[in-house]
Amino acid sequence: MMNHSLLGLKKLTLGGSALITASALLLGGCGGRGSPTIKATPQTIQFSAAPTLPLSGSATASATASSGLPITYSSNTTTICSVNSSSGLVTSLAVGTCIIAADQAGNDTFAPAPQATQNIAAAFDPNQTISFGAAPALAIYGTAAVSANASSNLPVSFSSTTPAICSVNATTGLVTDLTPGNCIIAANQAGDANYNAAPQTTQTLTVPVWGAAITAPSAPSNVSTTVGNASNIVVVSFNGPSSSGGSPITGYTVTSVPSAYSANGTSSPISVTCTTTCTGEAFTVAATNNIGTGTPSPAAEVLTNYNVTTTFFEPDTQPNDTIFTGSFTFNSSTRTVTNLKGLLTESMTHINDGIPMNTVSLSHQLSAINDGMGGLLVTVFAMNTTNTLTNNPLLGGSNGWAPTSGGGLYFGFPSATNPASGGSGNAYAMIYVNLANPTTALSQAQIDQLSYADCTALGMMGDVCMTATSFSVYGTVGTMSGFPIAQIITKQ
């Protein structure tokens, strides 16, 4: 039988709020007939009037709970809008109806409120306007660039309404003066599925009559060079000189340094053909008028972007192979590679299940080694460190990433800070770039130098990272018998 005297000395806490004394229980008896009923107070949520939400803008939704407790906001249309969970600040992401939900989870006194929602139309104005930047100075027979932006952020096109006075590049806005007078440049934006065409806007550049003695032109500007359709052809692009010297530009001369390959033309771009290869050459551009040829531009190095795909055969994970797909910039003037980056597939994932393999992002180019056979071995890492494989000499390790280092054990093994379940987390891929022409097909000896190592969680097999190497170069194949079989580089 329950001891009522003991109950009278205690307090019973229900739900962390109201305190019910045992004496109260005594008043109701011990049989439960007078026991208290615990129930939470209901609450509701009410939104204020919907705000005006401009496209790509923001507005604040406001809701209150009858309990006075704070509201939590969320977006039920995450492709249309986002919302700050506490402040209710809504940001428009696309055209449509933004649906904001308001919740109040309740507490020891109030029950959770039924969710309330509010529809907010993302206001969209299909009209757009164009604004010019500050007008540049345009000298007679010289060049200058105009700039303009549309409120829609769509690209603007340029044209000359005074073609006898000046011409303009429709895309870049580079204006070339043909004679003294008022050069009028028009900017247009044709619109798209969301925006109407913008009203045409114009800018006037006044070109004065040349008042000084005529001189040779100044140097062309913004010179850039890239490899053409063949490795011995370079395409040189440039802007004309800002000053023509007071006489019309009659032509341009492109010259290589140091071999002095040259070509002439009347406008940009100009292609130059070298004897066998243009590797090691940089290029200058000089303008000519009726007085003579002006000072050449500074020499521009040849920068060309390439795509690369390297394949490592994995007999133990067929039909999956490990493949590195990336891109890089090759400076054929200095014979250097920069900005190598890409994705390394993890061939152990999703074998025969129809799901694409997982990938590891590699974005840190940290090594470029001349192989002595006319190429560079360039390596890109997942982390901003080369620490990938063990450098413990007792385990056969070397510099922390060399192919086959330590039998493929992860960096730091067996340190507790690098558990076998996850390894060091680093990965890399090594590609080969032919210095004379990156698109040249590799020999078998060059392919055999390729390698990769994956010490991310996906690539770990206990303590061992997944790797691939050729026996002919490294004395062993990869940790799952993988080895390099192909590499293809193509010009972008």
Order of alpha helices (4+ residues) and beta strands (2+ residues): alpha-beta-beta-alpha-beta-beta-beta-beta-beta-beta-beta-beta-beta-beta-beta-beta-beta-beta-beta-beta-beta-beta-beta-beta-beta-beta-beta-beta-beta-beta-beta-beta-beta-beta-beta-alpha-beta-beta-beta-alpha-beta
